[in-house]
Amino acid sequence: MQELKNKKAAVVVFSGGQDSTTCLFWALARYKSVIALSFDYGQKHIKELDCARAICSKYKVEHYIMDMSLLNQLAPNSLTRQDIPVDEEAPEQGTPNSFVDGRNHLFLSYAAVFAKQRGITDIITGVSQSDFSGYPDCRDVFVKSLNTTLNLAMDYPFDLITPLMWLDKKETWALADKLGVMDIIRNETLTCYNGIMGDGCGSCPSCKLRRKGLTAYLESVNRLPDSVT
């Protein structure tokens, strides 16, 4: 899908996973200039940064990786510690043990400082309240609140943009297909909490959500999901 590129520049918070890569190509269709910003916080699935580098190199996107190792020290959990297995099912109460306290808050705050230094107001993130898996920092109310806080903190007109906020995974796959990048998302991204590229391990919550959405989308457009495992 080709969009009129009538906006000047945007920063995309980019992990190399399904959602952020979909947002990256969504932004590339709309902005004259796009910068991808990734974060290294010692995550267990750090191979996602290899995917981020490869995607940006292949599709000629300016890319930066910021050191956020302090987050690893502050928030020990299943995504920052090799000895803590990822919960395969969400708990009945509380957040999953894959929730990293403060992650989106810090990522968006640092992205805002990064963007302001370059005269950029638009910051794009792939969070979704429809499929937020109990993560409080994926909610629309959080993003709107932080947007106001950042504007006040730096006296600058930031716009935190969330293209996937009200899309479930089936609809996110549909958007990728509409953008003409479904094969890229399917084969070149890493969403798996256990660090397996593409369709992933199939057992962690992230893989289950991704697979469920893909199967539903392929069925809705009458494509045989025979390779979805």
Secondary structure, DSSP 8 states (H G I E B T S, - for coil): ------EEEEEEE--SSHHHHHHHHHHHTTEEEEEEEEEES--TTTHHHHHHHHHHHHTT-EEEEEE-HHHHHH--STTT-TTS---SS--SSS--TT--TTHHHHHHHHHHHHHHHTT--EEE----STT-TT-GGGSHHHHHHHHHHHHHHHTS--EEE-TTTT--HHHHHHHHHHHT-HHHHHHH----TT---TT--SSSHHHHHHHHHHHHHHHHTT---TT--
